[in-house]
Amino acid sequence: MTLSEKLTELSKTLPSTALSELVDFAEFLQARAQPKPAATKRPLIELAGGLENSATFSGDPLLIQQEMRREWN
């Protein structure tokens, strides 16, 4: 009996909830086996910024840091 046949036979004996878990697990294994796309290499400087126009983070960086620390206490 091949693995595929064995899995088919076992799946016939499972309740629907366990069969649903089996399908979820099989899909997980399938996704994990897929090759991962190559990471795009971008200079770190391209990721910098983005908050310079934010109302929350506008102003003196030292004062912002002090305010954030006060919130943690």
Distance bins in CASP14 RR format, pairs under 12 A and 6 or more apart:
PFRMAT RR
TARGET T0000
AUTHOR 0000-0000-0000
RMODE 2
METHOD distances of the structure
MODEL  1
1 7 0 0 0 0 1 0 0 0 0 0 0
1 8 0 0 0 0 1 0 0 0 0 0 0
1 9 1 0 0 1 0 0 0 0 0 0 0
1 10 0 0 0 0 0 1 0 0 0 0 0
2 8 0 0 0 0 1 0 0 0 0 0 0
2 9 0 0 0 0 0 1 0 0 0 0 0
3 9 0 0 0 0 0 1 0 0 0 0 0
3 10 0 0 0 0 0 1 0 0 0 0 0
4 10 0 0 0 0 0 1 0 0 0 0 0
4 11 0 0 0 0 0 1 0 0 0 0 0
4 26 0 0 0 0 0 1 0 0 0 0 0
5 11 0 0 0 0 0 1 0 0 0 0 0
5 12 0 0 0 0 0 1 0 0 0 0 0
6 12 0 0 0 0 0 1 0 0 0 0 0
6 13 0 0 0 0 0 1 0 0 0 0 0
7 13 0 0 0 0 0 1 0 0 0 0 0
7 14 0 0 0 0 0 1 0 0 0 0 0
7 19 0 0 0 0 0 1 0 0 0 0 0
7 22 0 0 0 0 1 0 0 0 0 0 0
7 23 0 0 0 0 0 1 0 0 0 0 0
7 25 0 0 0 0 0 1 0 0 0 0 0
7 26 0 0 0 0 1 0 0 0 0 0 0
7 29 0 0 0 0 0 1 0 0 0 0 0
8 14 0 0 0 0 0 1 0 0 0 0 0
8 19 0 0 0 0 0 1 0 0 0 0 0
8 22 0 0 0 0 0 1 0 0 0 0 0
10 18 0 0 0 0 1 0 0 0 0 0 0
10 19 0 0 0 0 1 0 0 0 0 0 0
10 22 0 0 0 0 1 0 0 0 0 0 0
11 18 0 0 0 0 1 0 0 0 0 0 0
11 19 1 0 0 1 0 0 0 0 0 0 0
11 20 0 0 0 0 0 1 0 0 0 0 0
11 21 0 0 0 0 0 1 0 0 0 0 0
11 22 1 0 0 1 0 0 0 0 0 0 0
11 23 0 0 0 0 1 0 0 0 0 0 0
11 25 0 0 0 0 0 1 0 0 0 0 0
11 26 0 0 0 0 1 0 0 0 0 0 0
12 18 0 0 0 0 0 1 0 0 0 0 0
12 19 0 0 0 0 1 0 0 0 0 0 0
12 22 0 0 0 0 0 1 0 0 0 0 0
13 19 0 0 0 0 1 0 0 0 0 0 0
13 22 0 0 0 0 0 1 0 0 0 0 0
14 20 0 0 0 0 1 0 0 0 0 0 0
14 21 0 0 0 0 1 0 0 0 0 0 0
14 22 1 0 0 1 0 0 0 0 0 0 0
14 23 0 0 0 0 0 1 0 0 0 0 0
14 25 0 0 0 0 0 1 0 0 0 0 0
15 21 0 0 0 0 1 0 0 0 0 0 0
15 22 0 0 0 0 0 1 0 0 0 0 0
16 22 0 0 0 0 0 1 0 0 0 0 0
16 23 0 0 0 0 0 1 0 0 0 0 0
17 23 0 0 0 0 0 1 0 0 0 0 0
17 24 0 0 0 0 0 1 0 0 0 0 0
18 24 0 0 0 0 0 1 0 0 0 0 0
18 25 0 0 0 0 0 1 0 0 0 0 0
19 25 0 0 0 0 0 1 0 0 0 0 0
19 26 0 0 0 0 0 1 0 0 0 0 0
20 26 0 0 0 0 0 1 0 0 0 0 0
20 27 0 0 0 0 0 1 0 0 0 0 0
21 27 0 0 0 0 0 1 0 0 0 0 0
21 28 0 0 0 0 0 1 0 0 0 0 0
22 28 0 0 0 0 0 1 0 0 0 0 0
22 29 0 0 0 0 0 1 0 0 0 0 0
23 29 0 0 0 0 0 1 0 0 0 0 0
23 30 0 0 0 0 0 1 0 0 0 0 0
24 30 0 0 0 0 0 1 0 0 0 0 0
24 31 0 0 0 0 0 1 0 0 0 0 0
25 31 0 0 0 0 0 1 0 0 0 0 0
25 32 0 0 0 0 0 1 0 0 0 0 0
26 32 0 0 0 0 0 1 0 0 0 0 0
26 33 0 0 0 0 0 1 0 0 0 0 0
27 33 0 0 0 0 0 1 0 0 0 0 0
27 34 0 0 0 0 0 1 0 0 0 0 0
28 34 0 0 0 0 0 1 0 0 0 0 0
40 46 0 0 0 0 0 1 0 0 0 0 0
40 47 0 0 0 0 0 1 0 0 0 0 0
41 47 0 0 0 0 0 1 0 0 0 0 0
42 48 0 0 0 0 0 1 0 0 0 0 0
49 57 0 0 0 0 1 0 0 0 0 0 0
50 56 0 0 0 0 0 1 0 0 0 0 0
50 57 0 0 0 0 1 0 0 0 0 0 0
50 58 0 0 0 0 0 1 0 0 0 0 0
51 57 1 0 1 0 0 0 0 0 0 0 0
51 58 0 0 0 0 1 0 0 0 0 0 0
51 59 0 0 0 0 0 1 0 0 0 0 0
51 61 0 0 0 0 0 1 0 0 0 0 0
51 64 0 0 0 0 0 1 0 0 0 0 0
52 58 1 0 0 1 0 0 0 0 0 0 0
52 59 0 0 0 0 1 0 0 0 0 0 0
52 61 0 0 0 0 0 1 0 0 0 0 0
53 59 0 0 0 0 0 1 0 0 0 0 0
54 64 0 0 0 0 0 1 0 0 0 0 0
55 64 0 0 0 0 0 1 0 0 0 0 0
56 64 0 0 0 0 1 0 0 0 0 0 0
56 67 0 0 0 0 1 0 0 0 0 0 0
56 68 0 0 0 0 1 0 0 0 0 0 0
56 71 0 0 0 0 0 1 0 0 0 0 0
57 63 0 0 0 0 0 1 0 0 0 0 0
57 64 1 0 0 1 0 0 0 0 0 0 0
57 65 0 0 0 0 0 1 0 0 0 0 0
57 67 0 0 0 0 0 1 0 0 0 0 0
57 68 0 0 0 0 1 0 0 0 0 0 0
58 64 0 0 0 0 1 0 0 0 0 0 0
59 65 0 0 0 0 0 1 0 0 0 0 0
59 66 0 0 0 0 0 1 0 0 0 0 0
59 67 0 0 0 0 0 1 0 0 0 0 0
60 66 0 0 0 0 1 0 0 0 0 0 0
60 67 0 0 0 0 0 1 0 0 0 0 0
61 67 0 0 0 0 0 1 0 0 0 0 0
61 68 0 0 0 0 0 1 0 0 0 0 0
62 68 0 0 0 0 0 1 0 0 0 0 0
62 69 0 0 0 0 0 1 0 0 0 0 0
63 69 0 0 0 0 0 1 0 0 0 0 0
63 70 0 0 0 0 0 1 0 0 0 0 0
64 70 0 0 0 0 0 1 0 0 0 0 0
64 71 0 0 0 0 0 1 0 0 0 0 0
65 71 0 0 0 0 0 1 0 0 0 0 0
65 72 0 0 0 0 0 1 0 0 0 0 0
66 72 0 0 0 0 0 1 0 0 0 0 0
66 73 0 0 0 0 0 1 0 0 0 0 0
67 73 0 0 0 0 0 1 0 0 0 0 0
END
